[in-house]
Amino acid sequence: MMSKLEKSIRESVAENIESLRAEMRANLTEIKNSVGQIQSKLEALTARVTEAEERVSELEDGLVEEKTKIEAGLKKIHAHECRLREITDSMKRSNVRIIGIPEGVEKNRGLEEIFEQIVAENFPNLARETSIRVQEAERTPSKLNQDKPTPRHVIVQFANIRSKDTVLKAARAKKFLTYQGKGIRITSDLSTETWNERKAWGGIFKALSEKNMQPRILYPAKLSFRIDGEIKTFQNRQSLTNFVTTKPALQEILRGAL
């Protein structure tokens, strides 16, 4: 009786063990398949990431190359602009620009005659010099802007550079110039770019002038002035700013202007 029971138990246990083994083998096969699928997906994803990285690298290389081309192009444009400005300024080298002559005064007499009156009013000694010869005088721009309150500038073209230099030297020496008692200015006639760059020094130039520091604007738009017994020259506002940080007294003079 016991042997039959033991045999039955053994058979039952063996069947359960075999069933568990079969189930484990099935589960293991399923796990292997799942791992294989995951590995395949991972490999595909890795390949896509690698491809994307290569494309990004190519794009970055292309951007670097494009940036280099753009920078080279900008340098060429800047060089051409500088050259064009030099040519324009060269064409104007025998001209002066008069600022402040009221509109309409030339109706009864030409601008050339008005310039002669300015010379007589401000530089009587020059009025007798026959070497100063005016070739042409005109307003700029040619068309009057009714919305602009200030009068257009007058461009005076001399027959030679010597005449221009003589007038500018006299104008700088006198400093305050007038036409019929009203203040005017006489400066070199320059390209718009050079003119705007020089104009940017305006407030600084005024502050230095008030302290008798002998400021001057050098071509094309450099500022020079006397300080501590020597002449200092600055290419731009940044170079002046750097210098001012070492000069507390100058920093105070230019407070609000720089």
C-alpha beads as a LAMMPS data file, in Angstrom:
LAMMPS data file: protein, C-alpha beads

258 atoms
257 bonds

1 atom types
1 bond types

-500.0 500.0 xlo xhi
-500.0 500.0 ylo yhi
-500.0 500.0 zlo zhi

Masses

1 110.0

Atoms # bond

1 1 1 0.000 0.000 0.000
2 1 1 2.767 2.436 0.960
3 1 1 4.780 1.637 -2.124
4 1 1 1.865 2.519 -4.377
5 1 1 1.377 5.802 -2.534
6 1 1 5.066 6.653 -2.750
7 1 1 5.062 5.807 -6.421
8 1 1 2.034 8.012 -6.982
9 1 1 3.648 10.872 -5.099
10 1 1 6.889 10.502 -7.041
11 1 1 5.038 10.499 -10.343
12 1 1 3.044 13.553 -9.312
13 1 1 6.182 15.407 -8.208
14 1 1 7.965 14.400 -11.417
15 1 1 5.070 15.684 -13.496
16 1 1 5.055 18.995 -11.598
17 1 1 8.797 19.347 -11.972
18 1 1 8.584 18.624 -15.702
19 1 1 5.716 21.082 -16.041
20 1 1 7.730 23.745 -14.236
21 1 1 10.741 22.980 -16.428
22 1 1 8.635 23.313 -19.568
23 1 1 7.157 26.569 -18.318
24 1 1 10.612 27.903 -17.421
25 1 1 11.953 26.884 -20.840
26 1 1 9.044 28.677 -22.504
27 1 1 9.571 31.755 -20.340
28 1 1 13.301 31.694 -21.043
29 1 1 12.649 31.452 -24.781
30 1 1 10.235 34.389 -24.538
31 1 1 12.773 36.380 -22.534
32 1 1 15.479 35.613 -25.089
33 1 1 13.170 36.730 -27.883
34 1 1 12.336 39.933 -25.999
35 1 1 16.010 40.608 -25.319
36 1 1 16.762 39.980 -28.989
37 1 1 14.065 42.431 -30.042
38 1 1 15.312 45.017 -27.560
39 1 1 18.862 44.515 -28.759
40 1 1 17.764 44.912 -32.381
41 1 1 15.861 48.085 -31.531
42 1 1 18.837 49.358 -29.528
43 1 1 21.185 48.679 -32.425
44 1 1 18.809 50.455 -34.815
45 1 1 18.522 53.383 -32.413
46 1 1 22.307 53.497 -32.001
47 1 1 22.697 53.542 -35.773
48 1 1 20.189 56.403 -36.059
49 1 1 21.951 58.355 -33.290
50 1 1 25.310 57.788 -34.991
51 1 1 23.854 58.954 -38.302
52 1 1 22.325 61.999 -36.636
53 1 1 25.630 62.842 -34.939
54 1 1 27.421 62.566 -38.277
55 1 1 24.855 64.869 -39.890
56 1 1 25.167 67.354 -37.015
57 1 1 28.951 67.226 -37.356
58 1 1 28.650 67.872 -41.092
59 1 1 26.278 70.769 -40.424
60 1 1 28.636 72.213 -37.818
61 1 1 31.541 71.938 -40.246
62 1 1 29.392 73.609 -42.880
63 1 1 28.433 76.388 -40.467
64 1 1 32.072 76.990 -39.553
65 1 1 32.962 77.146 -43.236
66 1 1 30.012 79.446 -43.949
67 1 1 30.925 81.675 -40.996
68 1 1 34.483 81.915 -42.310
69 1 1 33.165 82.878 -45.748
70 1 1 30.816 85.488 -44.261
71 1 1 33.586 86.997 -42.133
72 1 1 35.869 87.146 -45.173
73 1 1 33.052 88.728 -47.176
74 1 1 32.391 91.326 -44.470
75 1 1 36.085 92.197 -44.383
76 1 1 36.050 92.721 -48.139
77 1 1 32.933 94.883 -47.896
78 1 1 34.534 96.941 -45.126
79 1 1 37.707 97.334 -47.192
80 1 1 35.661 98.447 -50.213
81 1 1 33.683 100.893 -48.054
82 1 1 36.904 102.367 -46.664
83 1 1 38.335 102.647 -50.157
84 1 1 35.144 104.277 -51.437
85 1 1 35.221 106.722 -48.547
86 1 1 38.845 107.583 -49.287
87 1 1 38.002 108.172 -52.952
88 1 1 34.993 110.326 -52.030
89 1 1 37.026 112.327 -49.532
90 1 1 39.787 112.705 -52.112
91 1 1 37.296 114.115 -54.616
92 1 1 36.216 116.638 -51.979
93 1 1 39.741 117.563 -50.882
94 1 1 39.524 121.109 -52.293
95 1 1 36.100 121.800 -50.737
96 1 1 34.900 123.363 -47.498
97 1 1 31.483 123.011 -45.900
98 1 1 29.812 126.091 -44.396
99 1 1 27.146 125.442 -41.770
100 1 1 24.600 127.997 -40.616
101 1 1 24.001 130.266 -43.626
102 1 1 20.240 131.053 -43.618
103 1 1 18.132 129.708 -46.459
104 1 1 17.213 132.131 -49.221
105 1 1 20.001 134.678 -48.762
106 1 1 21.415 133.588 -52.117
107 1 1 18.319 134.706 -54.046
108 1 1 19.619 138.211 -54.642
109 1 1 23.261 137.217 -55.019
110 1 1 25.077 133.970 -55.593
111 1 1 26.645 131.808 -52.920
112 1 1 30.090 132.685 -54.292
113 1 1 29.465 136.338 -53.433
114 1 1 28.146 135.362 -50.002
115 1 1 31.368 133.450 -49.370
116 1 1 33.354 136.551 -50.315
117 1 1 31.316 138.490 -47.753
118 1 1 32.088 135.836 -45.113
119 1 1 35.798 136.162 -45.846
120 1 1 35.607 139.960 -45.637
121 1 1 33.636 139.796 -42.380
122 1 1 35.853 137.236 -40.658
123 1 1 39.234 137.317 -42.419
124 1 1 39.793 140.839 -43.782
125 1 1 43.450 140.071 -44.441
126 1 1 42.508 137.137 -46.672
127 1 1 40.041 139.233 -48.638
128 1 1 42.976 140.947 -50.323
129 1 1 44.660 137.686 -51.333
130 1 1 44.186 136.868 -55.009
131 1 1 45.365 133.277 -54.482
132 1 1 42.003 132.304 -52.935
133 1 1 39.843 131.387 -55.891
134 1 1 36.356 129.935 -55.614
135 1 1 35.406 127.606 -58.420
136 1 1 31.838 126.829 -57.366
137 1 1 29.438 127.112 -54.414
138 1 1 26.157 125.277 -53.914
139 1 1 23.691 124.053 -51.294
140 1 1 23.595 120.408 -50.257
141 1 1 21.328 118.561 -50.588
142 1 1 20.092 120.286 -53.724
143 1 1 16.435 119.992 -52.689
144 1 1 15.152 121.816 -49.601
145 1 1 13.392 119.701 -46.951
146 1 1 10.576 121.865 -45.590
147 1 1 10.302 119.681 -42.473
148 1 1 13.919 120.308 -41.493
149 1 1 14.335 123.523 -39.461
150 1 1 18.078 123.927 -39.985
151 1 1 19.440 125.466 -43.206
152 1 1 21.184 123.279 -45.741
153 1 1 24.958 123.334 -45.752
154 1 1 26.887 125.254 -48.390
155 1 1 29.715 123.494 -50.234
156 1 1 32.431 125.786 -51.571
157 1 1 34.807 124.269 -54.106
158 1 1 38.134 126.042 -54.541
159 1 1 40.312 126.032 -57.621
160 1 1 43.110 124.446 -55.577
161 1 1 43.775 122.781 -52.239
162 1 1 45.986 125.643 -51.099
163 1 1 42.992 128.010 -51.074
164 1 1 41.008 125.548 -48.972
165 1 1 43.845 125.068 -46.483
166 1 1 44.309 128.829 -46.155
167 1 1 40.627 129.363 -45.339
168 1 1 40.473 126.439 -42.885
169 1 1 43.601 127.614 -41.100
170 1 1 42.132 131.097 -40.700
171 1 1 38.813 129.627 -39.508
172 1 1 40.519 127.500 -36.850
173 1 1 42.547 130.481 -35.665
174 1 1 39.504 132.721 -35.243
175 1 1 37.311 129.943 -33.819
176 1 1 34.050 131.982 -33.765
177 1 1 32.838 132.881 -37.257
178 1 1 29.829 134.935 -38.335
179 1 1 27.722 135.817 -41.347
180 1 1 25.858 139.099 -40.906
181 1 1 26.459 138.775 -37.183
182 1 1 25.094 135.228 -36.857
183 1 1 27.324 132.296 -35.938
184 1 1 28.458 129.909 -38.664
185 1 1 30.997 127.085 -38.984
186 1 1 33.504 126.238 -41.701
187 1 1 34.842 122.681 -41.886
188 1 1 36.358 120.304 -44.411
189 1 1 33.864 118.779 -46.828
190 1 1 33.960 115.017 -46.302
191 1 1 31.980 111.892 -47.181
192 1 1 28.827 111.179 -45.175
193 1 1 30.538 108.272 -43.388
194 1 1 33.540 110.355 -42.356
195 1 1 31.294 113.273 -41.420
196 1 1 29.111 111.108 -39.145
197 1 1 32.145 109.553 -37.455
198 1 1 33.586 112.990 -36.769
199 1 1 30.233 114.246 -35.553
200 1 1 30.219 111.495 -32.904
201 1 1 33.113 113.294 -31.151
202 1 1 31.000 116.467 -30.778
203 1 1 30.283 116.468 -27.033
204 1 1 33.783 115.292 -26.164
205 1 1 35.361 117.898 -28.445
206 1 1 33.317 120.655 -26.784
207 1 1 34.256 119.527 -23.255
208 1 1 37.963 119.461 -24.159
209 1 1 37.758 122.856 -25.873
210 1 1 36.258 124.412 -22.746
211 1 1 39.356 123.262 -20.845
212 1 1 41.732 124.608 -23.547
213 1 1 43.074 121.137 -24.269
214 1 1 43.461 121.950 -27.985
215 1 1 41.305 119.141 -29.412
216 1 1 41.545 118.379 -33.125
217 1 1 39.854 115.920 -35.458
218 1 1 42.379 114.159 -37.684
219 1 1 41.566 112.273 -40.861
220 1 1 39.458 110.314 -41.147
221 1 1 37.864 110.650 -37.700
222 1 1 40.571 110.464 -35.042
223 1 1 40.525 112.697 -31.973
224 1 1 43.693 114.300 -30.664
225 1 1 44.240 116.688 -27.757
226 1 1 46.958 117.888 -25.434
227 1 1 47.266 116.383 -21.960
228 1 1 50.175 116.354 -19.516
229 1 1 52.341 118.250 -21.993
230 1 1 51.936 115.824 -24.892
231 1 1 49.537 115.147 -27.768
232 1 1 47.399 112.015 -27.493
233 1 1 45.484 110.558 -30.450
234 1 1 42.531 108.151 -30.308
235 1 1 41.041 106.071 -33.121
236 1 1 37.641 105.636 -31.475
237 1 1 35.621 106.207 -28.306
238 1 1 36.610 102.842 -26.832
239 1 1 40.324 103.627 -26.985
240 1 1 39.608 106.992 -25.338
241 1 1 37.472 105.310 -22.662
242 1 1 40.319 102.932 -21.835
243 1 1 42.717 105.869 -21.512
244 1 1 40.320 107.939 -19.388
245 1 1 40.183 105.202 -16.732
246 1 1 43.839 105.989 -15.962
247 1 1 43.246 109.766 -15.720
248 1 1 40.789 110.756 -12.943
249 1 1 41.002 114.473 -13.827
250 1 1 40.195 113.777 -17.480
251 1 1 37.412 111.458 -16.399
252 1 1 35.839 114.360 -14.526
253 1 1 36.187 116.688 -17.540
254 1 1 34.452 114.189 -19.834
255 1 1 31.764 113.189 -17.357
256 1 1 28.484 113.072 -19.262
257 1 1 30.195 113.435 -22.650
258 1 1 31.896 110.051 -22.953

Bonds

1 1 1 2
2 1 2 3
3 1 3 4
4 1 4 5
5 1 5 6
6 1 6 7
7 1 7 8
8 1 8 9
9 1 9 10
10 1 10 11
11 1 11 12
12 1 12 13
13 1 13 14
14 1 14 15
15 1 15 16
16 1 16 17
17 1 17 18
18 1 18 19
19 1 19 20
20 1 20 21
21 1 21 22
22 1 22 23
23 1 23 24
24 1 24 25
25 1 25 26
26 1 26 27
27 1 27 28
28 1 28 29
29 1 29 30
30 1 30 31
31 1 31 32
32 1 32 33
33 1 33 34
34 1 34 35
35 1 35 36
36 1 36 37
37 1 37 38
38 1 38 39
39 1 39 40
40 1 40 41
41 1 41 42
42 1 42 43
43 1 43 44
44 1 44 45
45 1 45 46
46 1 46 47
47 1 47 48
48 1 48 49
49 1 49 50
50 1 50 51
51 1 51 52
52 1 52 53
53 1 53 54
54 1 54 55
55 1 55 56
56 1 56 57
57 1 57 58
58 1 58 59
59 1 59 60
60 1 60 61
61 1 61 62
62 1 62 63
63 1 63 64
64 1 64 65
65 1 65 66
66 1 66 67
67 1 67 68
68 1 68 69
69 1 69 70
70 1 70 71
71 1 71 72
72 1 72 73
73 1 73 74
74 1 74 75
75 1 75 76
76 1 76 77
77 1 77 78
78 1 78 79
79 1 79 80
80 1 80 81
81 1 81 82
82 1 82 83
83 1 83 84
84 1 84 85
85 1 85 86
86 1 86 87
87 1 87 88
88 1 88 89
89 1 89 90
90 1 90 91
91 1 91 92
92 1 92 93
93 1 93 94
94 1 94 95
95 1 95 96
96 1 96 97
97 1 97 98
98 1 98 99
99 1 99 100
100 1 100 101
101 1 101 102
102 1 102 103
103 1 103 104
104 1 104 105
105 1 105 106
106 1 106 107
107 1 107 108
108 1 108 109
109 1 109 110
110 1 110 111
111 1 111 112
112 1 112 113
113 1 113 114
114 1 114 115
115 1 115 116
116 1 116 117
117 1 117 118
118 1 118 119
119 1 119 120
120 1 120 121
121 1 121 122
122 1 122 123
123 1 123 124
124 1 124 125
125 1 125 126
126 1 126 127
127 1 127 128
128 1 128 129
129 1 129 130
130 1 130 131
131 1 131 132
132 1 132 133
133 1 133 134
134 1 134 135
135 1 135 136
136 1 136 137
137 1 137 138
138 1 138 139
139 1 139 140
140 1 140 141
141 1 141 142
142 1 142 143
143 1 143 144
144 1 144 145
145 1 145 146
146 1 146 147
147 1 147 148
148 1 148 149
149 1 149 150
150 1 150 151
151 1 151 152
152 1 152 153
153 1 153 154
154 1 154 155
155 1 155 156
156 1 156 157
157 1 157 158
158 1 158 159
159 1 159 160
160 1 160 161
161 1 161 162
162 1 162 163
163 1 163 164
164 1 164 165
165 1 165 166
166 1 166 167
167 1 167 168
168 1 168 169
169 1 169 170
170 1 170 171
171 1 171 172
172 1 172 173
173 1 173 174
174 1 174 175
175 1 175 176
176 1 176 177
177 1 177 178
178 1 178 179
179 1 179 180
180 1 180 181
181 1 181 182
182 1 182 183
183 1 183 184
184 1 184 185
185 1 185 186
186 1 186 187
187 1 187 188
188 1 188 189
189 1 189 190
190 1 190 191
191 1 191 192
192 1 192 193
193 1 193 194
194 1 194 195
195 1 195 196
196 1 196 197
197 1 197 198
198 1 198 199
199 1 199 200
200 1 200 201
201 1 201 202
202 1 202 203
203 1 203 204
204 1 204 205
205 1 205 206
206 1 206 207
207 1 207 208
208 1 208 209
209 1 209 210
210 1 210 211
211 1 211 212
212 1 212 213
213 1 213 214
214 1 214 215
215 1 215 216
216 1 216 217
217 1 217 218
218 1 218 219
219 1 219 220
220 1 220 221
221 1 221 222
222 1 222 223
223 1 223 224
224 1 224 225
225 1 225 226
226 1 226 227
227 1 227 228
228 1 228 229
229 1 229 230
230 1 230 231
231 1 231 232
232 1 232 233
233 1 233 234
234 1 234 235
235 1 235 236
236 1 236 237
237 1 237 238
238 1 238 239
239 1 239 240
240 1 240 241
241 1 241 242
242 1 242 243
243 1 243 244
244 1 244 245
245 1 245 246
246 1 246 247
247 1 247 248
248 1 248 249
249 1 249 250
250 1 250 251
251 1 251 252
252 1 252 253
253 1 253 254
254 1 254 255
255 1 255 256
256 1 256 257
257 1 257 258
